[in-house]
């Protein structure tokens, strides 16, 4: 091998060693960046889990803030009814009931209108069936035993009703 070829080979080895060192350095940088990303992802997951836990734990606080003043109103109405004139109790109770309904409606909870309506098994539970009174068609609600409620159009509590059945005449 000539001196020229040997010198050329030394340059190639030096260039390859420099490139190799640069690549090793780049690999180390990327590995460190990967570790940082993995740590970030882990932190995000932990924060999301904590946020979900907090949302579940304190989700009802909005409704509670609306209902607690109504509980106080009921307590005041009861105290006033204990005196010689119990008329304030009835009026206080009616006001509290209106307040409760308003609080529930503001949270998306609405009353299921069942009385006199066609029986709807998706929103109502038939407790009994009685012969249809005059002027009432079979399959219609003739009495509501327990009121039902929807939460954003999902049944929260089904109405318990008595339904008119075809008379056997």
C-alpha positions in Angstrom: 0.0 0.0 0.0 1.3 3.4 -0.8 1.7 6.2 1.6 -1.0 8.1 -0.1 -3.5 5.3 0.4 -2.5 4.8 4.0 -2.9 8.5 4.7 -6.3 8.4 3.0 -7.3 5.5 5.2 -6.3 7.3 8.4 -8.5 10.3 7.4 -11.5 8.0 6.7 -11.0 6.4 10.2 -10.8 9.8 11.9 -14.0 11.0 10.0 -15.8 7.8 10.9 -14.8 8.1 14.6 -16.0 11.8 14.6 -19.3 10.8 13.0 -19.6 7.9 15.4 -19.0 10.1 18.4 -21.6 12.6 17.1 -24.1 9.9 16.6 -23.5 8.5 20.1 -24.0 12.0 21.5 -27.2 12.5 19.5 -28.5 9.1 20.8 -27.8 10.2 24.4 -29.7 13.4 23.8 -32.7 11.6 22.3 -32.7 9.0 25.2 -32.7 11.9 27.7 -35.5 13.6 25.8 -37.5 10.3 25.8 -37.1 10.1 29.6 -38.4 13.7 30.0 -41.4 12.9 27.7 -42.1 9.7 29.7 -42.0 11.7 33.0 -44.3 14.4 31.5 -46.8 11.7 30.4 -46.7 10.1 33.9 -47.3 13.6 35.5 -50.2 14.3 33.1 -51.8 10.9 33.9 -51.5 11.6 37.7 -53.0 15.1 37.4 -55.9 13.8 35.2 -56.6 11.0 37.8 -56.5 13.6 40.6 -58.8 15.9 38.6 -61.3 13.1 38.0 -61.3 12.2 41.6 -61.9 15.8 42.7 -64.7 16.1 40.1 -66.4 13.0 41.5 -65.9 14.0 45.1 -67.1 17.6 44.8 -69.5 17.3 41.8 -72.6 17.6 44.0 -71.4 20.8 45.6 -73.3 23.0 43.1 -76.6 21.3 44.0 -75.7 21.3 47.8 -75.1 25.1 47.7 -78.6 25.5 46.3 -80.4 23.1 48.7 -78.7 24.0 52.0 -80.4 27.5 52.2 -83.7 25.7 51.7 -83.0 23.3 54.6 -82.4 26.4 56.7 -85.8 27.8 55.5 -87.5 24.5 56.5 -85.9 24.7 60.0 -87.2 28.3 60.4 -90.7 27.3 59.2 -90.7 24.5 61.8 -89.7 26.9 64.6 -92.4 29.3 63.6 -95.1 26.6 63.6 -94.3 25.7 67.2 -95.8 29.0 68.3 -99.5 29.8 68.8 -100.0 30.5 65.1 -98.9 27.6 62.8 -99.9 29.3 59.6 -96.4 30.4 58.8 -95.3 26.8 58.6 -97.5 26.0 55.7 -96.4 29.1 53.8 -92.8 28.5 54.6 -93.1 24.9 53.5 -94.6 25.9 50.2 -91.8 28.5 49.6 -89.2 25.9 50.4 -90.8 23.4 48.0 -90.8 26.0 45.2 -87.1 26.7 46.0 -86.2 23.0 45.9 -87.9 22.6 42.6 -86.1 25.6 41.2 -82.7 24.3 42.5 -83.3 20.9 41.0 -84.4 22.4 37.6 -81.3 24.5 37.5 -79.3 21.3 37.7 -81.3 19.7 34.9 -83.6 17.6 37.0 -87.2 17.9 35.8 -90.5 16.4 36.9 -92.1 13.6 34.7 -95.6 14.6 33.8 -97.6 11.3 34.2 -101.1 12.0 35.3 -103.6 11.6 32.5 -100.9 10.7 30.0 -100.4 7.5 28.0 -98.4 5.0 30.0 -94.7 5.2 28.9 -92.7 2.2 30.2 -89.4 4.1 29.6 -90.4 6.7 32.2 -93.0 5.1 34.3 -93.4 1.9 36.4 -96.9 0.5 36.6 -97.7 -0.4 40.2 -101.3 -1.6 39.4 -103.9 -1.7 36.7 -107.5 -0.8 37.5 -110.6 -0.8 35.3 -110.8 2.4 33.3 -113.2 5.0 34.8 -115.7 6.6 32.6 -114.1 8.9 30.0 -110.6 7.4 30.4 -109.0 5.2 27.7 -107.2 2.0 28.5 -103.4 2.5 28.8 -103.6 5.9 30.4 -102.4 6.9 33.9 -105.2 7.3 36.3 -103.2 7.9 39.5 -99.6 8.8 40.3 -98.3 7.0 43.5 -94.8 8.5 43.4 -93.5 11.3 41.2 -90.7 10.6 38.8 -87.8 12.8 37.6 -85.5 13.1 34.6 -81.9 14.3 34.7 -81.0 15.8 31.3 -83.6 13.5 29.7 -82.3 10.3 31.4 -84.7 8.7 33.9 -83.4 9.4 37.4 -86.5 8.1 39.2 -89.4 6.5 37.3 -92.9 7.6 38.1 -94.9 4.9 40.0 -98.4 4.9 38.5 -101.7 3.1 38.3 -102.8 2.5 34.7 -106.3 2.1 33.3 -107.0 -1.2 31.8 -109.7 -2.3 29.4 -112.9 -2.9 31.4 -114.4 -6.4 31.2 -117.9 -5.3 30.2 
